[in-house]
Amino acid sequence: MLILAGLVCGCSLEARSRGPFGPEDPHTAIPKTPLPSQIVTPHVLEFNGDDAVGHIKPKMAGAALDASVRRSQNSSAILTTADIATLRKAAEGDARVAALLGSRWGFIEADRLPPDGKISFGCCRDSARLVRLVYYSYSNNVAVDVRMKEASVFSTARLEGYLPPEGPQDVQRGIELAKADPRLAGKVQPLEGHGLLMHPDRGFFRNDPGYGHRIIWITFSQGQDGDPKYWAVVDLTEDRVLDAGEEPPRS
């Protein structure tokens, strides 16, 4: 009888108060708030052009709009022409450097080096004054690394297998040899010479002329932007012109 009475009472609950898992809880009252009078405008990601054609970059939030605002350069980290001349004079007068360079060589570049360890951070970085000079010895056919502190050489080394980019002396010597070559003599004097380092290939049966040497490609044109009129392949290691000729006319 007690079981029957319980079933009857359970089935007597109103259907509105029952859910699939039992009686439902009352709804929580949520206060309503009015919408703002002005709708906030979403941020739109804008892009602007870069120097490179077809390349875009996003405008940075908070970027300075004034074109006159620029980051100041660290003048102490820049080597001036006078600085390089002073460093070169000290390096080229050093007996260790002279032995590595030999009788024929060309200066390539000079730049500052951050010192190793903790001294490379903070104010001590500028006080160290470490400089690296790179030369190419035509006599020994090898690049030469010179490390200096202030105006004193503290290390020198041969850079076997390293081919640094062409330097001003490379181009100058290449132009001099090309102008003196019988195939170009008298034809290129009024023209402007230019130089670009070459890398002759290693062939399967025979290597390209000048392979393993310091080779520079020389061209002559009317000014900087004119089409090349004449060309020459100059071997700076052997100090001679390998080949030269006239560029075919361009249509």
Secondary structure as UniProt FT lines:
FT   HELIX           2..11
FT   HELIX           15..17
FT   STRAND          18..19
FT   TURN            20..21
FT   STRAND          22..23
FT   STRAND          47..49
FT   TURN            53..54
FT   STRAND          56..58
FT   TURN            61..62
FT   TURN            67..68
FT   HELIX           75..77
FT   HELIX           81..92
FT   HELIX           95..101
FT   STRAND          105..112
FT   HELIX           117..120
FT   TURN            122..123
FT   HELIX           124..128
FT   STRAND          130..137
FT   TURN            138..141
FT   STRAND          142..149
FT   TURN            150..151
FT   STRAND          152..159
FT   TURN            160..161
FT   HELIX           168..180
FT   TURN            182..187
FT   TURN            189..190
FT   STRAND          192..198
FT   TURN            209..212
FT   STRAND          215..221
FT   TURN            223..225
FT   STRAND          228..235
FT   TURN            236..239
FT   STRAND          240..246
//
